[in-house]
Amino acid sequence: MPKLLLCALLTVLAAACTPAASAARPTLDPASSAGRGAQLFTGAGRCATCHALTAGTIIVGPALAGVASRASTRVPGMAAEIYLEESILHPNDFLVPGFAVAQMDTTLAKTLTTNQVADLVAFLQTLQ
């Protein structure tokens, strides 16, 4: 009986540790706006330094798994795309509950081009 219980427990643990959120992410064409945004996210944009793409994982800022779905509900009357862009360019305007002012880099509006911001937004919109 103990071996059966141990096998059942290991099966449950293995299922719980499977990175389902990463499996749900689509494969992106690196030449597309979303693909370039994904590259910025982990590279020059430095987003991955503070934001995880796995639900429930907090590095410094909120996890971004599912952000495309949440973005349209964060500010009444504001489209998801605009909310995401504003959150990148003016991060202190719409704080996620539980996170402090000045926690996110406020210089992105000066360091990222308009096209780079659009690419990041396109990538974030793939994170359903």
N, CA, C and O of each residue as an XYZ file, in Angstrom:
512
protein
N       0.808     -1.201      0.000
C       0.000      0.000      0.000
C       0.855      1.270      0.000
O       0.545      2.197     -0.748
N       1.930      1.351      0.817
C       2.747      2.564      0.813
C       3.358      2.871     -0.563
O       3.494      4.037     -0.933
N       3.729      1.821     -1.323
C       4.297      2.060     -2.654
C       3.264      2.677     -3.578
O       3.597      3.554     -4.376
N       2.017      2.236     -3.486
C       0.943      2.775     -4.301
C       0.697      4.244     -3.954
O       0.503      5.077     -4.839
N       0.708      4.548     -2.666
C       0.528      5.922     -2.212
C       1.679      6.800     -2.699
O       1.459      7.927     -3.142
N       2.888      6.291     -2.617
C       4.059      7.030     -3.077
C       3.978      7.298     -4.580
O       4.276      8.405     -5.028
N       3.577      6.294     -5.357
C       3.432      6.475     -6.811
C       2.372      7.520     -7.133
O       2.560      8.351     -8.022
N       1.267      7.474     -6.413
C       0.194      8.446     -6.643
C       0.685      9.856     -6.311
O       0.421     10.797     -7.059
N       1.390     10.001     -5.206
C       1.919     11.304     -4.799
C       2.916     11.834     -5.828
O       2.869     13.012     -6.183
N       3.801     10.989     -6.303
C       4.776     11.418     -7.315
C       4.090     11.829     -8.614
O       4.517     12.784     -9.263
N       3.038     11.122     -8.995
C       2.288     11.471    -10.200
C       1.653     12.846    -10.063
O       1.703     13.652    -10.991
N       1.052     13.116     -8.899
C       0.422     14.420     -8.648
C       1.478     15.522     -8.652
O       1.274     16.576     -9.255
N       2.590     15.286     -7.994
C       3.659     16.293     -7.965
C       4.213     16.572     -9.358
O       4.455     17.728     -9.706
N       4.410     15.549    -10.140
C       4.922     15.731    -11.502
C       3.955     16.550    -12.332
O       4.380     17.412    -13.102
N       2.670     16.298    -12.192
C       1.663     17.058    -12.941
C       1.631     18.501    -12.486
O       1.472     19.404    -13.307
N       1.778     18.734    -11.191
C       1.742     20.092    -10.656
C       2.958     20.905    -11.071
O       2.878     22.128    -11.187
N       4.071     20.241    -11.292
C       5.302     20.945    -11.651
C       5.484     21.127    -13.150
O       6.467     21.731    -13.579
N       4.575     20.626    -13.940
C       4.676     20.774    -15.386
C       4.407     22.217    -15.760
O       3.390     22.769    -15.338
N       5.277     22.856    -16.538
C       5.092     24.265    -16.885
C       4.002     24.443    -17.938
O       4.303     24.658    -19.112
N       2.751     24.354    -17.530
C       1.625     24.459    -18.462
C       1.576     25.830    -19.130
O       1.224     25.933    -20.305
N       1.926     26.884    -18.392
C       1.849     28.228    -18.970
C       2.800     28.386    -20.143
O       2.473     29.061    -21.119
N       3.985     27.766    -20.060
C       4.915     27.914    -21.168
C       4.455     27.104    -22.377
O       4.718     27.484    -23.518
N       3.773     25.997    -22.130
C       3.279     25.191    -23.237
C       2.167     25.916    -23.987
O       1.963     25.681    -25.178
N       1.450     26.795    -23.295
C       0.337     27.511    -23.908
C       0.807     28.681    -24.766
O       0.037     29.204    -25.571
N       2.041     29.088    -24.607
C       2.549     30.214    -25.398
C       2.731     29.780    -26.846
O       3.291     28.720    -27.124
N       2.255     30.609    -27.757
C       2.379     30.248    -29.168
C       3.814     30.389    -29.661
O       4.613     31.132    -29.091
N       4.123     29.668    -30.722
C       5.405     29.837    -31.383
C       5.281     31.068    -32.269
O       4.360     31.166    -33.080
N       6.197     31.994    -32.115
C       6.120     33.261    -32.835
C       7.163     33.338    -33.940
O       8.296     32.887    -33.773
N       6.771     33.910    -35.058
C       7.703     34.188    -36.147
C       8.636     35.298    -35.665
O       8.162     36.389    -35.346
N       9.950     35.055    -35.602
C      10.881     36.068    -35.098
C      10.848     37.379    -35.885
O      11.260     38.418    -35.368
N      10.363     37.340    -37.129
C      10.300     38.557    -37.942
C       9.008     39.336    -37.716
O       8.885     40.469    -38.181
N       8.038     38.745    -37.006
C       6.769     39.430    -36.754
C       6.939     40.426    -35.614
O       7.920     40.378    -34.872
N       5.977     41.321    -35.487
C       6.008     42.296    -34.399
C       6.040     41.585    -33.047
O       6.838     41.949    -32.182
N       5.189     40.580    -32.850
C       5.177     39.837    -31.594
C       6.489     39.083    -31.379
O       6.978     38.999    -30.252
N       7.055     38.537    -32.447
C       8.336     37.839    -32.343
C       9.464     38.773    -31.933
O      10.295     38.430    -31.092
N       9.481     39.955    -32.535
C      10.490     40.956    -32.141
C      10.269     41.387    -30.698
O      11.226     41.621    -29.960
N       8.992     41.492    -30.295
C       8.677     41.848    -28.910
C       9.160     40.793    -27.931
O       9.649     41.120    -26.849
N       9.024     39.529    -28.308
C       9.513     38.442    -27.453
C      11.026     38.543    -27.286
O      11.553     38.319    -26.196
N      11.715     38.880    -28.365
C      13.171     39.041    -28.287
C      13.533     40.226    -27.399
O      14.486     40.150    -26.625
N      12.776     41.326    -27.505
C      13.006     42.486    -26.640
C      12.736     42.138    -25.179
O      13.464     42.562    -24.281
N      11.692     41.370    -24.960
C      11.301     41.004    -23.600
C      12.453     40.350    -22.854
O      12.702     40.658    -21.688
N      13.154     39.446    -23.529
C      14.257     38.730    -22.884
C      15.611     39.398    -23.122
O      16.601     39.030    -22.490
N      15.661     40.361    -24.015
C      16.929     40.999    -24.359
C      16.993     42.448    -23.941
O      16.933     42.766    -22.753
N      17.116     43.334    -24.927
C      17.366     44.756    -24.690
C      16.293     45.448    -23.856
O      16.585     46.426    -23.167
N      15.062     44.958    -23.906
C      14.001     45.566    -23.105
C      14.129     45.273    -21.622
O      13.566     45.981    -20.787
N      14.872     44.228    -21.301
C      15.158     43.824    -19.923
C      13.914     43.434    -19.115
O      13.979     43.376    -17.887
N      12.802     43.171    -19.770
C      11.546     42.854    -19.075
C      11.653     41.579    -18.245
O      11.155     41.514    -17.121
N      12.309     40.568    -18.812
C      12.411     39.263    -18.144
C      13.246     39.331    -16.868
O      13.233     38.390    -16.074
N      13.962     40.412    -16.662
C      14.724     40.587    -15.428
C      13.783     40.656    -14.233
O      14.120     40.193    -13.143
N      12.602     41.234    -14.441
C      11.663     41.440    -13.334
C      10.324     40.725    -13.490
O       9.628     40.507    -12.499
N       9.947     40.351    -14.730
C       8.638     39.757    -14.978
C       8.763     38.324    -15.484
O       9.464     38.055    -16.460
N       8.071     37.406    -14.803
C       8.019     36.012    -15.236
C       6.860     35.832    -16.207
O       5.908     36.612    -16.202
N       6.945     34.811    -17.028
C       5.863     34.463    -17.946
C       5.071     33.259    -17.442
O       4.199     32.749    -18.146
N       5.364     32.816    -16.256
C       4.681     31.699    -15.633
C       3.777     32.235    -14.536
O       4.229     32.987    -13.673
N       2.514     31.859    -14.559
C       1.549     32.331    -13.570
C       2.035     32.050    -12.152
O       2.544     30.969    -11.856
N       1.867     33.044    -11.283
C       2.206     32.873     -9.879
C       3.671     33.042     -9.541
O       4.043     32.962     -8.370
N       4.514     33.275    -10.534
C       5.936     33.449    -10.279
C       6.246     34.947    -10.202
O       6.101     35.667    -11.190
N       6.665     35.402     -9.044
C       7.009     36.805     -8.849
C       8.524     36.903     -8.760
O       9.140     36.298     -7.882
N       9.121     37.660     -9.661
C      10.555     37.941     -9.593
C      10.705     39.261     -8.841
O      11.215     39.287     -7.721
N      10.268     40.337     -9.446
C      10.187     41.655     -8.817
C       8.805     42.244     -9.090
O       8.115     42.701     -8.179
N       8.417     42.224    -10.373
C       7.109     42.718    -10.779
C       6.133     41.575    -10.959
O       6.489     40.409    -10.788
N       4.892     41.913    -11.307
C       3.876     40.862    -11.461
C       4.193     39.918    -12.617
O       4.805     40.311    -13.610
N       3.764     38.667    -12.466
C       3.886     37.689    -13.543
C       2.999     38.140    -14.699
O       1.921     38.691    -14.477
N       3.444     37.910    -15.919
C       2.707     38.378    -17.087
C       1.949     37.277    -17.815
O       1.382     37.526    -18.879
N       1.927     36.080    -17.273
C       1.094     35.026    -17.855
C      -0.355     35.498    -17.794
O      -0.835     35.882    -16.728
N      -1.045     35.472    -18.908
C      -2.439     35.891    -18.948
C      -2.666     37.385    -19.014
O      -3.808     37.838    -18.929
N      -1.609     38.158    -19.164
C      -1.756     39.619    -19.160
C      -2.638     40.114    -20.298
O      -3.310     41.135    -20.148
N      -2.654     39.426    -21.422
C      -3.494     39.861    -22.548
C      -4.967     39.827    -22.157
O      -5.737     40.697    -22.566
N      -5.358     38.849    -21.382
C      -6.747     38.741    -20.937
C      -7.070     39.767    -19.852
O      -8.156     40.346    -19.856
N      -6.157     39.994    -18.941
C      -6.387     40.926    -17.833
C      -6.330     42.385    -18.262
O      -7.032     43.221    -17.694
N      -5.517     42.698    -19.243
C      -5.270     44.098    -19.619
C      -6.545     44.850    -19.991
O      -6.666     46.042    -19.707
N      -7.478     44.176    -20.611
C      -8.704     44.859    -21.034
C      -9.649     45.146    -19.878
O     -10.624     45.877    -20.049
N      -9.377     44.582    -18.699
C     -10.254     44.799    -17.551
C      -9.634     45.689    -16.484
O     -10.296     46.039    -15.506
N      -8.392     46.053    -16.658
C      -7.692     46.802    -15.612
C      -8.206     48.232    -15.447
O      -8.362     48.702    -14.320
N      -8.469     48.927    -16.548
C      -8.950     50.310    -16.485
C     -10.230     50.389    -17.312
O     -10.190     50.204    -18.528
N     -11.351     50.659    -16.673
C     -12.623     50.713    -17.410
C     -12.548     51.652    -18.622
O     -12.112     52.798    -18.513
N     -12.983     51.139    -19.773
C     -13.014     51.929    -20.993
C     -11.701     51.998    -21.755
O     -11.647     52.596    -22.829
N     -10.642     51.400    -21.222
C      -9.334     51.436    -21.890
C      -9.074     50.101    -22.568
O      -9.179     49.047    -21.941
N      -8.736     50.150    -23.843
C      -8.418     48.941    -24.604
C      -7.142     48.299    -24.057
O      -6.259     48.983    -23.541
N      -7.066     46.993    -24.178
C      -5.908     46.246    -23.681
C      -4.602     46.773    -24.268
O      -3.618     46.943    -23.549
N      -4.595     47.030    -25.566
C      -3.380     47.506    -26.229
C      -2.898     48.824    -25.621
O      -1.704     49.004    -25.380
N      -3.828     49.733    -25.378
C      -3.465     51.038    -24.794
C      -2.984     50.856    -23.362
O      -1.993     51.464    -22.957
N      -3.678     50.027    -22.598
C      -3.254     49.767    -21.219
C      -1.831     49.223    -21.176
O      -1.018     49.675    -20.370
N      -1.529     48.262    -22.031
C      -0.186     47.671    -22.048
C       0.863     48.709    -22.436
O       1.924     48.788    -21.818
N       0.562     49.501    -23.462
C       1.507     50.542    -23.888
C       1.739     51.551    -22.764
O       2.881     51.899    -22.463
N       0.666     52.011    -22.154
C       0.794     52.979    -21.063
C       1.551     52.388    -19.872
O       2.312     53.086    -19.202
N       1.339     51.110    -19.617
C       2.029     50.455    -18.504
C       3.530     50.361    -18.739
O       4.313     50.350    -17.788
N       3.928     50.293    -19.993
C       5.360     50.281    -20.331
C       5.928     51.693    -20.250
O       6.985     51.913    -19.660
N       5.222     52.641    -20.845
C       5.735     54.012    -20.937
C       5.581     54.809    -19.644
O       6.414     55.659    -19.330
N       4.515     54.533    -18.898
C       4.223     55.270    -17.651
C       3.835     54.258    -16.570
O       2.672     54.194    -16.173
N       4.786     53.479    -16.099
C       4.478     52.342    -15.226
C       3.823     52.693    -13.895
O       3.201     51.827    -13.280
N       3.941     53.903    -13.443
C       3.342     54.257    -12.161
C       1.893     54.718    -12.281
O       1.240     54.955    -11.265
N       1.381     54.848    -13.501
C       0.004     55.319    -13.682
C      -1.035     54.275    -13.300
O      -2.090     54.626    -12.771
N      -0.763     53.014    -13.554
C      -1.720     51.936    -13.276
C      -0.998     50.817    -12.542
O      -0.491     49.883    -13.164
N      -0.953     50.912    -11.240
C      -0.233     49.904    -10.460
C      -1.091     48.659    -10.233
O      -2.279     48.751     -9.923
N      -0.475     47.523    -10.392
C      -1.124     46.260    -10.055
C      -1.151     46.191     -8.532
O      -0.136     46.439     -7.882
N      -2.310     45.853     -7.958
C      -2.383     45.751     -6.495
C      -1.275     44.859     -5.928
O      -1.001     43.772     -6.438
N      -0.651     45.353     -4.859
C       0.414     44.614     -4.214
C       1.813     45.008     -4.672
O       2.807     44.505     -4.148
N       1.890     45.916     -5.658
C       3.194     46.350     -6.157
C       3.332     47.851     -5.946
O       2.361     48.599     -6.059
N       4.553     48.281     -5.638
C       4.805     49.667     -5.229
C       5.109     50.591     -6.402
O       5.513     50.157     -7.481
N       4.898     51.883     -6.149
C       5.299     52.929     -7.088
C       6.815     52.855     -7.238
O       7.525     52.514     -6.292
N       7.294     53.173     -8.415
C       8.734     53.228     -8.717
C       9.409     51.871     -8.648
O      10.629     51.792     -8.503
N       8.641     50.818     -8.747
C       9.240     49.485     -8.764
C       9.734     49.146    -10.172
O      10.695     48.394    -10.330
N       9.071     49.704    -11.197
C       9.447     49.420    -12.588
C      10.272     50.568    -13.151
O      10.090     51.726    -12.773
N      11.166     50.237    -14.043
C      12.007     51.207    -14.737
C      11.131     52.255    -15.422
O      10.297     51.911    -16.259
N      11.312     53.510    -15.077
C      10.509     54.585    -15.655
C      11.199     55.254    -16.844
O      10.698     56.253    -17.360
N      12.330     54.725    -17.282
C      13.055     55.340    -18.402
C      12.758     54.672    -19.737
O      13.326     55.060    -20.757
N      11.886     53.685    -19.749
C      11.622     52.959    -20.992
C      11.060     53.861    -22.083
O      11.309     53.629    -23.266
N      10.311     54.878    -21.704
C       9.761     55.819    -22.685
C      10.880     56.547    -23.430
O      10.691     56.992    -24.562
N      12.034     56.667    -22.797
C      13.172     57.357    -23.416
C      14.120     56.392    -24.121
O      14.803     56.773    -25.072
N      14.164     55.143    -23.655
C      15.152     54.214    -24.195
C      14.608     53.300    -25.294
O      15.380     52.793    -26.108
N      13.301     53.086    -25.328
C      12.701     52.235    -26.362
C      12.101     53.107    -27.456
O      11.545     54.169    -27.175
N      12.212     52.662    -28.691
C      11.592     53.387    -29.800
C      10.089     53.088    -29.814
O       9.625     52.157    -29.156
N       9.352     53.879    -30.559
C       7.918     53.649    -30.716
C       7.664     52.251    -31.276
O       6.750     51.556    -30.833
N       8.470     51.848    -32.245
C       8.319     50.511    -32.835
C       8.628     49.410    -31.831
O       7.960     48.376    -31.830
N       9.612     49.608    -30.989
C       9.943     48.603    -29.980
C       8.808     48.449    -28.964
O       8.476     47.335    -28.558
N       8.220     49.569    -28.561
C       7.086     49.507    -27.639
C       5.926     48.758    -28.300
O       5.287     47.918    -27.668
N       5.661     49.061    -29.558
C       4.589     48.370    -30.293
C       4.882     46.873    -30.379
O       3.967     46.058    -30.262
N       6.139     46.507    -30.582
C       6.516     45.088    -30.642
C       6.313     44.411    -29.284
O       5.821     43.284    -29.225
N       6.688     45.088    -28.194
C       6.475     44.521    -26.866
C       4.986     44.320    -26.598
O       4.577     43.285    -26.071
N       4.174     45.320    -26.964
C       2.733     45.209    -26.788
C       2.179     44.038    -27.604
O       1.336     43.285    -27.117
N       2.647     43.888    -28.832
C       2.202     42.770    -29.661
C       2.551     41.434    -29.004
O       1.742     40.506    -29.017
N       3.741     41.335    -28.434
C       4.131     40.107    -27.727
C       3.245     39.883    -26.521
O       2.734     38.779    -26.328
N       3.051     40.915    -25.700
C       2.252     40.766    -24.499
C       0.814     40.346    -24.834
O       0.171     39.644    -24.053
N       0.325     40.769    -25.977
C      -1.031     40.407    -26.378
C      -1.149     38.928    -26.769
O      -2.257     38.419    -26.939
N      -0.023     38.247    -26.910
C      -0.067     36.809    -27.180
C      -0.159     36.004    -25.890
O      -0.389     34.795    -25.932
N       0.017     36.652    -24.757
C       0.057     35.963    -23.467
C      -1.342     35.853    -22.872
O      -1.686     36.552    -21.919
N      -2.126     34.975    -23.445
C      -3.502     34.767    -22.999
C      -3.497     33.964    -21.723
O      -4.559     33.673    -21.172
